[in-house]
Amino acid sequence: MRNKLICNENNNETIQYDDYIAGLAKGLKLLECFGVERQKLNVTQIAERTGLSRSAARRYLRTLKFLGYLETDEHFYWLTYKVLRFSSAYLSSAYLPKVAQPMLNLLSMKTALSFSVTVLDEHEVVPVAKSVAPQHDNTKISPLGTHLGNRLPAYATSTGKILLSRLPADLLEQWLNRYPLKRLTPYTITERDTFLNVLDEINRHDYCISTEEHELGVTALAVPILNRTGDTVAALNCIAPSNRIQSQQLIQQILPLLKQTAHELRTIL
């Protein structure tokens, strides 16, 4: 058992069995159960989602409540503001958000549109930098997606499809086997072969345009962000109301700006 390796199927990382702290992993997995779809969970729901027994789940919940990461009404549990320590620490120290934010602000000033830099986290994309254009009318773009750290399904977003298109074939196959393509709007791609063909086309053109696949009324255009060694580390996109700006207009006017910004980021990453 001493030389046994444990593999994380989400990122293919490996660790020696003797270096793995199972209790810490279980506690973090428990915290990850809480999300936008379900902000409050009881012991039974936590046990089902984590694979823990009810008694073990109860001990973890009470410990996290004791440490201040959870609150409870003695029936349901929910996250407290203390979990934001982790996200604020990341955003304050990570290099990519720091260097990208001024560039996004400049893009919004030039175009009066919204921009974001996102990373792929398993089946979701997460914005780590974002600029929101001032609204001169009553148009609302992704009101739930304007804050950093909001999680969106990768397969139905422009940045997600860009990042998925850059995965090696074997990892993309594993990803598709694990995460179903659920219909979110009438325009969401749910057919596997069609989705793979779209990813091939995205890879050839080096950009992705997605219209109303995740949210009606929203069109997004994205390009990959590479580091100096050529690895894809994130994606940059522009978000626009589909009733005001046509896809072709985004490609003609915004795509050059996105590519230029991605190039500038590459030189400093």
PAZAPA-4460 file (N, C-alpha, C; in steps of 0.05 Angstrom, whole numbers, plus 32768, in hexadecimal, padded with zeros to 4 digits):
% residues 269
    n_x    n_y    n_z   ca_x   ca_y   ca_z    c_x    c_y    c_z   seq   type   mol
   8011   7FE8   8000   8000   8000   8000   8011   8019   8000     1      M     A
   802A   8017   800B   803B   802E   800E   8041   803C   7FF4     2      R     A
   8045   802D   7FDE   804C   8039   7FC4   8034   803D   7FB2     3      N     A
   801C   8039   7FBD   8004   803B   7FAD   8000   8058   7FA5     4      K     A
   7FF8   805C   7F8C   7FF2   8077   7F82   7FD3   807A   7F80     5      L     A
   7FCA   8092   7F87   7FAE   8099   7F84   7FAC   80AD   7F6D     6      I     A
   7F99   80A8   7F5A   7F96   80BA   7F43   7F7D   80CA   7F45     7      C     A
   7F7E   80E4   7F41   7F67   80F5   7F3F   7F5D   80F5   7F23     8      N     A
   7F45   80E9   7F1E   7F3B   80E6   7F03   7F33   8101   7EF7     9      E     A
   7F30   8116   7F07   7F28   8130   7EFC   7F3F   813E   7EEF    10      N     A
   7F57   813A   7EF9   7F6E   8148   7EED   7F86   8137   7EE8    11      N     A
   7F83   811C   7EED   7F98   8108   7EE8   7FB1   810C   7EFA    12      N     A
   7FAE   811C   7F0F   7FC3   811E   7F23   7FC5   8104   7F33    13      E     A
   7FDD   80FE   7F3C   7FE1   80E6   7F4C   7FEF   80EE   7F67    14      T     A
   7FEB   80DE   7F7B   7FF7   80E4   7F95   7FFC   80C9   7FA3    15      I     A
   8012   80C7   7FB2   8017   80AF   7FC2   8002   80AB   7FD7    16      Q     A
   7FFA   8093   7FDB   7FE5   808C   7FEF   7FEC   8098   800A    17      Y     A
   8006   8096   8012   800E   809F   802C   800C   80BD   802F    18      D     A
   800C   80CC   8018   800A   80E9   8019   7FEE   80F3   8017    19      D     A
   7FDB   80E1   8014   7FBF   80E9   800F   7FB0   80EA   8029    20      Y     A
   7FA3   8101   802F   7F93   8105   8047   7F76   8102   8040    21      I     A
   7F6B   80EB   8044   7F50   80E5   803B   7F3B   80F7   8049    22      A     A
   7F3F   80FD   8063   7F2C   810D   8071   7F2A   8129   8066    23      G     A
   7F41   8135   805F   7F41   814F   8052   7F32   814E   8037    24      L     A
   7F38   8139   8027   7F2A   8137   800D   7F0C   8135   8011    25      A     A
   7F03   8126   8024   7EE7   8122   8029   7EDA   813C   8032    26      K     A
   7EE7   814C   8042   7EDD   8165   804B   7EDA   8179   8035    27      G     A
   7EEE   817A   8023   7EEC   818C   800C   7ED7   8183   7FF9    28      L     A
   7ED4   8169   7FF5   7EBF   815F   7FE3   7EA4   8166   7FEE    29      K     A
   7EA1   8166   8008   7E88   816D   8015   7E81   818A   800F    30      L     A
   7E95   819C   8012   7E90   81B8   800C   7E88   81BD   7FEF    31      L     A
   7E93   81AD   7FDD   7E8D   81B0   7FC1   7E71   81A7   7FBA    32      E     A
   7E63   819A   7FCC   7E48   8191   7FC7   7E35   81A9   7FC5    33      C     A
   7E3C   81BF   7FD2   7E2B   81D7   7FD3   7E30   81E7   7FB9    34      F     A
   7E1B   81EF   7FAC   7E1E   81FF   7F94   7E05   820F   7F8E    35      G     A
   7E04   821A   7F75   7DEE   822B   7F6D   7DD4   821B   7F6D    36      V     A
   7DD6   8202   7F63   7DBD   81F2   7F61   7DB2   81EA   7F7C    37      E     A
   7DC4   81E7   7F90   7DBB   81DE   7FAA   7DCB   81EC   7FC0    38      R     A
   7DC1   8202   7FCB   7DD0   8211   7FDE   7DCE   8206   7FFB    39      Q     A
   7DB8   81F7   8000   7DB5   81EB   801B   7DB1   81CD   8018    40      K     A
   7DBF   81BE   8029   7DBF   81A1   8028   7DBC   8196   8044    41      L     A
   7DAF   817F   8047   7DAD   8172   8061   7DC1   815A   8061    42      N     A
   7DC2   814D   8078   7DD5   8137   807C   7DD2   8121   8067    43      V     A
   7DB9   8119   8062   7DB3   8104   804F   7DBD   810B   8033    44      T     A
   7DB8   8123   802A   7DC0   812C   8010   7DDE   812D   800E    45      Q     A
   7DEC   8137   8023   7E09   8137   8023   7E14   811B   8021    46      I     A
   7E09   8109   8030   7E12   80ED   8030   7E10   80E1   8014    47      A     A
   7DF9   80E6   8007   7DF5   80DC   7FEC   7E09   80E7   7FD8    48      E     A
   7E0F   8101   7FDB   7E20   810E   7FC7   7E3E   8108   7FCC    49      R     A
   7E45   8101   7FE4   7E62   80FC   7FEA   7E69   80DF   7FEC    50      T     A
   7E55   80CE   7FF0   7E5A   80B2   7FF5   7E61   80AC   8012    51      G     A
   7E5F   80C0   8023   7E63   80BB   803F   7E4B   80AF   804D    52      L     A
   7E4F   80A2   8063   7E39   8099   8073   7E2C   80B1   8080    53      S     A
   7E13   80AE   8089   7E05   80C5   8096   7E14   80CE   80AF    54      R     A
   7E1E   80BC   80BE   7E2C   80C4   80D7   7E46   80D2   80D0    55      S     A
   7E55   80C9   80BC   7E6E   80D7   80B4   7E67   80F2   80A8    56      A     A
   7E52   80F4   8098   7E4B   810D   808C   7E43   8121   80A2    57      A     A
   7E35   8118   80B6   7E2D   8129   80CC   7E46   8134   80DB    58      R     A
   7E5A   8123   80DF   7E73   812C   80ED   7E81   8141   80DD    59      R     A
   7E83   813D   80C3   7E91   8150   80B2   7E81   816B   80B2    60      Y     A
   7E67   8169   80B0   7E57   8181   80AF   7E5A   8191   80CA    61      L     A
   7E5A   8183   80E0   7E5C   8190   80FA   7E78   819C   80FD    62      R     A
   7E8C   818F   80F3   7EA7   819A   80F4   7EAA   81B3   80E4    63      T     A
   7E9F   81B3   80CB   7EA0   81CA   80BA   7E8F   81E1   80C6    64      L     A
   7E79   81DA   80D3   7E69   81EE   80E1   7E79   81FA   80F8    65      K     A
   7E87   81E9   8107   7E97   81F3   811D   7EAE   8205   8113    66      F     A
   7EB9   8200   80FC   7ECE   8210   80F1   7EC4   8229   80E3    67      L     A
   7EAA   822B   80DF   7E9F   8244   80D4   7E9A   8243   80B6    68      G     A
   7E9E   822C   80A9   7E9A   822B   808C   7E7D   8224   8085    69      Y     A
   7E6D   821A   8098   7E51   8214   8093   7E40   8220   80A9    70      L     A
   7E27   8225   80A2   7E12   822D   80B5   7DFC   8219   80B3    71      E     A
   7DEB   8217   80C8   7DD6   8204   80C8   7DBE   820D   80D8    72      T     A
   7DA7   8202   80D1   7D8E   8207   80E1   7D87   81ED   80EF    73      D     A
   7D9B   81DB   80F2   7D98   81C0   80FE   7D8A   81AC   80EC    74      E     A
   7D84   81B5   80D4   7D79   81A2   80C0   7D88   81A4   80A6    75      H     A
   7D8B   81BC   809C   7D9B   81C1   8084   7DB5   81CF   808B    76      F     A
   7DC9   81CC   8079   7DE3   81DA   807C   7DE7   81EA   8063    77      Y     A
   7DF6   8201   8066   7DFD   8211   804F   7E17   821F   8054    78      W     A
   7E24   8228   803E   7E3E   8234   8040   7E3D   8250   804D    79      L     A
   7E52   8258   805A   7E54   8273   8065   7E68   8283   8054    80      T     A
   7E69   829D   805A   7E7C   82AF   804C   7E99   82A7   804F    81      Y     A
   7E9F   8296   8064   7EBB   828F   8069   7EC8   8280   8052    82      K     A
   7EB8   8272   8042   7EC4   8263   802B   7ECF   8277   8017    83      V     A
   7EC7   8290   8018   7ED1   82A4   8005   7EEE   82AA   800A    84      L     A
   7EF9   82A2   8021   7F16   82A6   8026   7F27   8299   8010    85      R     A
   7F1E   8282   8007   7F2E   8273   7FF3   7F2D   8281   7FD8    86      F     A
   7F15   828A   7FD0   7F13   8297   7FB5   7F21   82B2   7FB6    87      S     A
   7F1E   82C2   7FCB   7F2B   82DC   7FCC   7F49   82D9   7FCE    88      S     A
   7F53   82C4   7FDB   7F70   82BF   7FDC   7F7B   82B8   7FC1    89      A     A
   7F6B   82A8   7FB2   7F74   82A1   7F97   7F75   82B9   7F85    90      Y     A
   7F5F   82C9   7F85   7F5D   82E0   7F73   7F72   82F5   7F7A    91      L     A
   7F7A   82F6   7F94   7F8E   830A   7F9C   7FAB   8302   7F95    92      S     A
   7FAF   82E7   7F93   7FCA   82DD   7F8F   7FD0   82D2   7F73    93      S     A
   7FBB   82C8   7F65   7FBF   82BC   7F4B   7FC7   82D0   7F36    94      A     A
   7FD9   82C9   7F25   7FE5   82DB   7F11   7FD1   82E2   7EFB    95      Y     A
   7FC4   82CE   7EF0   7FB3   82D2   7ED9   7F9D   82E6   7EDE    96      L     A
   7F8D   82E5   7EF4   7F79   82FA   7EF9   7F85   8316   7EFB    97      P     A
   7F9C   8318   7F08   7FA8   8332   7F0B   7FAF   833F   7EF1    98      K     A
   7FBC   8330   7EDF   7FC5   833C   7EC6   7FAE   833F   7EB2    99      V     A
   7F99   832E   7EB4   7F83   832E   7EA1   7F6F   8345   7EA7   100      A     A
   7F6B   834B   7EC0   7F55   835D   7EC7   7F58   8379   7EBA   101      Q     A
   7F6F   8386   7EBA   7F72   83A0   7EAD   7F6C   839E   7E8F   102      P     A
   7F74   8388   7E82   7F6F   8384   7E66   7F51   8381   7E60   103      M     A
   7F43   8373   7E71   7F26   8370   7E6E   7F18   838B   7E72   104      L     A
   7F21   839A   7E85   7F15   83B5   7E8A   7F18   83C6   7E71   105      N     A
   7F30   83C5   7E65   7F35   83D5   7E4D   7F23   83CC   7E36   106      L     A
   7F20   83B2   7E33   7F0E   83A8   7E1E   7EF1   83B1   7E22   107      L     A
   7EE8   83B2   7E3A   7ECC   83BB   7E3F   7ECA   83D9   7E39   108      S     A
   7EDE   83E8   7E40   7EDE   8404   7E3A   7EDD   840A   7E1C   109      M     A
   7EEB   83F9   7E0D   7EEC   83FD   7DF0   7ED2   83F5   7DE2   110      K     A
   7EC5   83E0   7DEC   7EAF   83D3   7DDE   7E94   83D6   7DEB   111      T     A
   7E93   83DD   7E05   7E7A   83DD   7E15   7E6E   83C1   7E17   112      A     A
   7E7F   83AC   7E17   7E76   8391   7E1A   7E84   8384   7E32   113      L     A
   7E7B   836D   7E3A   7E86   835F   7E51   7E9A   834A   7E48   114      S     A
   7EAF   8346   7E58   7EC5   8333   7E51   7ECC   8323   7E6A   115      F     A
   7ED6   830A   7E66   7EDF   82FB   7E7D   7EF5   82E8   7E75   116      S     A
   7F05   82E0   7E88   7F19   82CB   7E86   7F10   82B4   7E97   117      V     A
   7F0F   829C   7E8C   7F05   8285   7E9B   7F18   826E   7E99   118      T     A
   7F16   825C   7EAC   7F26   8244   7EAD   7F13   822C   7EAE   119      V     A
   7F1C   8215   7EA6   7F0C   81FC   7EA7   7F11   81EE   7EC1   120      L     A
   7EFB   81E7   7ECF   7EFC   81D8   7EE8   7EE9   81C1   7EE5   121      D     A
   7EF4   81AA   7EDD   7EE4   8192   7ED8   7ECF   8197   7EC3   122      E     A
   7EB5   8197   7ECA   7EA0   819B   7EB5   7E96   81B7   7EB3   123      H     A
   7EA3   81CA   7EC1   7E9A   81E5   7EC2   7EB1   81F9   7EBA   124      E     A
   7EA9   8211   7EB2   7EBD   8226   7EAF   7EB7   823B   7EC5   125      V     A
   7ECD   8247   7ECE   7ECC   825A   7EE5   7EDA   8274   7EDD   126      V     A
   7ECC   828B   7EDD   7ED9   82A4   7ED7   7EEB   82AD   7EEE   127      P     A
   7F04   82B4   7EE7   7F17   82BD   7EFB   7F1D   82DB   7EF8   128      V     A
   7F14   82E6   7EE2   7F16   8303   7EDD   7EFF   830B   7ECB   129      A     A
   7EF3   8322   7ED0   7EDB   8329   7EC1   7ED8   8347   7EC1   130      K     A
   7ED0   8352   7EAB   7EC8   836F   7EA9   7EAC   8370   7E9E   131      S     A
   7E9C   8380   7EAA   7E80   8383   7EA2   7E7B   839E   7E97   132      V     A
   7E71   839F   7E7F   7E6C   83B9   7E71   7E56   83C8   7E7F   133      A     A
   7E57   83E2   7E81   7E41   83F2   7E8C   7E28   83EF   7E7A   134      P     A
   7E11   83EB   7E87   7DF8   83E7   7E78   7DEB   8401   7E72   135      Q     A
   7DE8   8407   7E59   7DDB   8421   7E51   7DBE   841D   7E4B   136      H     A
   7DB4   8404   7E4D   7D98   83FF   7E49   7D8F   83EB   7E5D   137      D     A
   7D79   83DE   7E58   7D6E   83CA   7E6B   7D78   83AE   7E66   138      N     A
   7D8C   83AB   7E54   7D97   8390   7E4D   7DA5   8385   7E65   139      T     A
   7D9F   836C   7E6B   7DAD   835E   7E81   7DBB   8345   7E75   140      K     A
   7DD5   8344   7E7A   7DE4   832D   7E70   7DED   831C   7E87   141      I     A
   7DE4   8303   7E87   7DED   82EF   7E9B   7DEE   82FB   7EB7   142      S     A
   7DD7   8303   7EC3   7DD8   8310   7EDD   7DE4   82FE   7EF2   143      P     A
   7DE2   82E3   7EEF   7DEE   82D0   7F03   7E0B   82CA   7EFC   144      L     A
   7E15   82D3   7EE5   7E30   82CC   7EDE   7E43   82E2   7EDE   145      G     A
   7E3C   82F9   7EEA   7E4D   8310   7EEA   7E62   8310   7F00   146      T     A
   7E5F   82FE   7F13   7E73   82FE   7F29   7E88   82E8   7F24   147      H     A
   7EA0   82EE   7F2F   7EB6   82DC   7F2C   7EB0   82C2   7F3C   148      L     A
   7EB9   82AC   7F31   7EB5   8292   7F3E   7E9B   8284   7F37   149      G     A
   7E89   8292   7F29   7E70   8285   7F20   7E77   826E   7F0D   150      N     A
   7E69   8258   7F10   7E70   8240   7F01   7E5B   823B   7EEB   151      R     A
   7E64   8236   7ED3   7E52   8232   7EBC   7E5A   8218   7EAE   152      L     A
   7E46   820A   7EA2   7E4C   81F1   7E95   7E5E   81F5   7E7C   153      P     A
   7E74   81E7   7E7C   7E88   81EB   7E67   7E7E   81E6   7E4B   154      A     A
   7E6E   81D1   7E48   7E65   81C9   7E2D   7E52   81DD   7E1F   155      Y     A
   7E46   81EF   7E2F   7E32   8202   7E24   7E3C   821E   7E24   156      A     A
   7E56   8223   7E27   7E62   823D   7E28   7E78   8240   7E14   157      T     A
   7E7D   8258   7E0B   7E92   825D   7DF7   7EAE   8256   7E02   158      S     A
   7EB3   825F   7E1B   7ECE   825A   7E27   7ED1   823C   7E2D   159      T     A
   7EBB   822F   7E36   7EBD   8213   7E3C   7EC3   8202   7E23   160      G     A
   7EB6   8209   7E0D   7EBB   81F9   7DF5   7ED7   81FE   7DEA   161      K     A
   7EE1   8217   7DED   7EFD   821C   7DE5   7F10   820A   7DF5   162      I     A
   7F0C   820A   7E0F   7F1E   81FA   7E20   7F1B   81DC   7E1C   163      L     A
   7F03   81D3   7E17   7EFE   81B7   7E12   7F0B   81AF   7DF7   164      L     A
   7F0A   81C1   7DE4   7F15   81BB   7DC9   7F33   81B7   7DCA   165      S     A
   7F40   81C2   7DDF   7F5D   81C0   7DE2   7F66   81A7   7DF2   166      R     A
   7F53   8198   7DFC   7F5A   817F   7E0B   7F64   816A   7DF8   167      L     A
   7F78   8159   7E00   7F7F   8142   7DF1   7F67   8130   7DEC   168      P     A
   7F67   8121   7DD7   7F50   8110   7DCF   7F47   80FD   7DE5   169      A     A
   7F5B   80F1   7DF3   7F54   80DD   7E08   7F47   80EB   7E20   170      D     A
   7F51   8103   7E27   7F45   8111   7E3E   7F29   811C   7E37   171      L     A
   7F26   8124   7E1E   7F0B   812E   7E15   7EF7   8117   7E15   172      L     A
   7F00   80FF   7E0D   7EEF   80E8   7E0E   7EE6   80E1   7E2A   173      E     A
   7EF9   80E3   7E3D   7EF3   80DE   7E59   7EDF   80F3   7E63   174      Q     A
   7EE3   810C   7E5B   7ED2   8121   7E64   7EB5   811D   7E5B   175      W     A
   7EB2   8116   7E41   7E97   8111   7E36   7E8A   80F9   7E43   176      L     A
   7E99   80E5   7E4A   7E8E   80CE   7E57   7E84   80D4   7E73   177      N     A
   7E90   80E8   7E80   7E89   80EE   7E9C   7E73   8103   7E9E   178      R     A
   7E72   8115   7E8B   7E5F   812C   7E8D   7E4B   812C   7E76   179      Y     A
   7E32   8128   7E7B   7E1E   8128   7E65   7E19   8145   7E5B   180      P     A
   7E11   8146   7E41   7E0B   8160   7E35   7DED   8165   7E38   181      L     A
   7DE6   8173   7E4E   7DCA   8178   7E54   7DBF   8190   7E45   182      K     A
   7DA6   8190   7E3D   7D9B   81A6   7E2F   7D94   81BC   7E43   183      R     A
   7D9F   81D4   7E3E   7D9A   81EC   7E4F   7D87   8200   7E41   184      L     A
   7D8A   8202   7E27   7D78   8212   7E16   7D72   8203   7DFD   185      T     A
   7D60   820C   7DEC   7D5B   81FE   7DD2   7D74   81FD   7DC0   186      P     A
   7D89   820C   7DC6   7DA0   820D   7DB5   7DB8   81FF   7DC0   187      Y     A
   7DB5   81F2   7DD7   7DCB   81E3   7DE3   7DD1   81CA   7DD3   188      T     A
   7DEB   81C6   7DCD   7DF3   81AE   7DBF   7DF4   8196   7DD2   189      I     A
   7DE4   8182   7DCD   7DE2   816B   7DDF   7DEA   8151   7DD1   190      T     A
   7DEE   8152   7DB6   7DF6   813A   7DA7   7E15   8138   7DA7   191      E     A
   7E1F   8121   7DB1   7E3B   811E   7DB5   7E4C   8122   7D9B   192      R     A
   7E43   8115   7D85   7E53   8118   7D6C   7E52   8135   7D62   193      D     A
   7E3B   8142   7D64   7E39   815D   7D5C   7E4C   816F   7D6D   194      T     A
   7E4C   8169   7D87   7E5D   8178   7D99   7E7B   8175   7D92   195      F     A
   7E83   815D   7D8C   7E9F   8157   7D84   7EA6   8166   7D6A   196      L     A
   7E94   8166   7D57   7E98   8174   7D3E   7E9C   8192   7D43   197      N     A
   7E8B   819D   7D55   7E8D   81B9   7D5B   7EA9   81BF   7D68   198      V     A
   7EB2   81AE   7D7A   7ECC   81B2   7D87   7EE2   81B0   7D72   199      L     A
   7EE0   819F   7D5F   7EF4   819D   7D49   7EF5   81B7   7D3A   200      D     A
   7EDE   81C2   7D34   7EDC   81DB   7D25   7EE8   81F2   7D35   201      E     A
   7EE2   81F2   7D4F   7EED   8207   7D61   7F0B   8206   7D61   202      I     A
   7F16   81EE   7D62   7F33   81EA   7D63   7F40   81F4   7D49   203      N     A
   7F32   81F0   7D33   7F3D   81F9   7D19   7F3D   8218   7D17   204      R     A
   7F28   8224   7D20   7F25   8241   7D1D   7F32   8251   7D34   205      H     A
   7F37   8243   7D4A   7F44   824F   7D61   7F32   8264   7D6F   206      D     A
   7F18   8262   7D6C   7F05   8272   7D7B   7EEB   8263   7D7C   207      Y     A
   7EDA   826C   7D8F   7EC0   825F   7D92   7EAA   8275   7D96   208      C     A
   7E95   8272   7D87   7E7E   8284   7D8B   7E66   8273   7D94   209      I     A
   7E59   827B   7DA9   7E44   826B   7DB5   7E2C   827D   7DB9   210      S     A
   7E15   8276   7DAC   7DFD   8287   7DAD   7DE7   8279   7DBB   211      T     A
   7DDF   8283   7DD2   7DC8   827A   7DE1   7DC9   825C   7DE8   212      E     A
   7DE0   8251   7DEB   7DE2   8235   7DF3   7DE0   8231   7E10   213      E     A
   7DE8   8245   7E20   7DE6   8244   7E3D   7DCF   8255   7E47   214      H     A
   7DCC   826D   7E3B   7DB8   8280   7E44   7DAD   828E   7E2C   215      E     A
   7D92   828F   7E2A   7D85   829D   7E14   7D8C   82BB   7E14   216      L     A
   7D90   82C6   7DFC   7D96   82E2   7DFA   7DB3   82E9   7DFC   217      G     A
   7DC4   82D5   7DFF   7DE1   82DB   7E03   7DF1   82CD   7DEE   218      V     A
   7E04   82DC   7DE1   7E17   82D1   7DCF   7E33   82D6   7DDA   219      T     A
   7E45   82C3   7DD8   7E60   82C6   7DE3   7E74   82BC   7DCE   220      A     A
   7E8B   82CA   7DCD   7EA1   82C4   7DBB   7EB9   82C0   7DCC   221      L     A
   7EC8   82AA   7DC8   7EDF   82A4   7DD9   7EF7   829B   7DC9   222      A     A
   7F0F   82A0   7DD4   7F28   8297   7DC9   7F39   828B   7DDF   223      V     A
   7F4C   8279   7DD9   7F5C   826D   7DEE   7F72   8280   7DF7   224      P     A
   7F7A   827D   7E10   7F92   828B   7E1B   7FA8   8276   7E20   225      I     A
   7FBE   827B   7E13   7FD5   8269   7E16   7FEB   8275   7E27   226      L     A
   7FFB   8265   7E33   8013   826F   7E40   802B   826F   7E2D   227      N     A
   8042   8276   7E37   8059   8278   7E26   8062   825D   7E19   228      R     A
   805B   8248   7E27   8063   822D   7E1C   804E   8222   7E09   229      T     A
   8038   8231   7E05   8023   8228   7DF2   800D   8218   7DFE   230      G     A
   800D   8215   7E19   7FF7   8206   7E26   7FDF   8218   7E29   231      D     A
   7FC7   820E   7E25   7FAE   821D   7E29   7FA8   821E   7E47   232      T     A
   7FA7   8235   7E52   7FA4   8238   7E6F   7F89   8244   7E76   233      V     A
   7F7B   8251   7E63   7F62   825E   7E69   7F55   8266   7E4F   234      A     A
   7F3F   8274   7E50   7F31   827E   7E39   7F27   829A   7E3E   235      A     A
   7F26   82AA   7E29   7F1D   82C6   7E2B   7F04   82C9   7E19   236      L     A
   7EEF   82D5   7E24   7ED7   82D8   7E14   7ECB   82F3   7E17   237      N     A
   7EB9   82F9   7E04   7EA8   8311   7E04   7E8B   8308   7E04   238      C     A
   7E7B   8315   7E15   7E5F   830E   7E18   7E4E   8326   7E0E   239      I     A
   7E3A   831F   7DFD   7E2A   8335   7DF1   7E0D   832C   7DEF   240      A     A
   7DFA   833E   7DEF   7DDE   8338   7DEB   7DDA   8330   7DCE   241      P     A
   7DCE   8319   7DC9   7DCB   830F   7DAE   7DB7   831F   7D9E   242      S     A
   7DA5   832E   7DAB   7D92   833E   7D9C   7D9E   8359   7D94   243      N     A
   7DB6   8360   7D9E   7DC2   8379   7D97   7DDB   8376   7D86   244      R     A
   7DE9   8360   7D89   7E02   835C   7D7A   7E02   8341   7D6D   245      I     A
   7E05   8340   7D53   7E05   8327   7D44   7E20   8319   7D46   246      Q     A
   7E1F   82FF   7D42   7E38   82EF   7D44   7E4D   82F8   7D31   247      S     A
   7E45   82FF   7D19   7E59   8308   7D05   7E66   8322   7D0D   248      Q     A
   7E57   8333   7D1A   7E62   834C   7D24   7E77   8347   7D39   249      Q     A
   7E72   8334   7D4B   7E85   832D   7D5F   7E9F   8322   7D53   250      L     A
   7E9C   8311   7D3F   7EB3   8305   7D31   7EC4   831B   7D23   251      I     A
   7EB6   832D   7D17   7EC5   8342   7D07   7ED1   8357   7D19   252      Q     A
   7EC3   835F   7D2E   7ECC   8376   7D3E   7EDA   836E   7D58   253      Q     A
   7ED0   8359   7D65   7EDA   8352   7D80   7EF0   833D   7D7F   254      I     A
   7EEE   832A   7D6D   7F01   8314   7D6C   7F1E   831F   7D6A   255      L     A
   7F24   8333   7D59   7F40   833D   7D58   7F49   8348   7D74   256      P     A
   7F37   8355   7D82   7F3E   835F   7D9D   7F43   8348   7DB0   257      L     A
   7F33   8333   7DAF   7F37   831C   7DC0   7F52   830F   7DBA   258      L     A
   7F58   830B   7DA1   7F71   82FD   7D9A   7F89   830E   7DA2   259      K     A
   7F87   8328   7D9F   7F9D   833A   7DA7   7FA2   8339   7DC5   260      Q     A
   7F8C   8339   7DD4   7F8E   8338   7DF1   7F99   831D   7DFA   261      T     A
   7F90   8307   7DED   7F9B   82ED   7DF4   7FB8   82EB   7DEE   262      A     A
   7FC1   82F8   7DD8   7FDD   82F8   7DD1   7FED   8308   7DE6   263      H     A
   7FE3   831E   7DEF   7FF0   832E   7E04   7FF3   831F   7E1E   264      E     A
   7FDE   8310   7E25   7FDF   82FF   7E3D   7FF4   82E9   7E3A   265      L     A
   7FF6   82DE   7E23   8009   82C8   7E1F   8026   82D1   7E24   266      R     A
   802C   82EA   7E1D   8047   82F3   7E20   804F   82F7   7E3C   267      T     A
   803B   82F8   7E4F   8042   82FD   7E6B   803A   82E6   7E7D   268      I     A
   802F   82D1   7E72   8027   82BA   7E83   803E   82A5   7E83   269      L     A
***
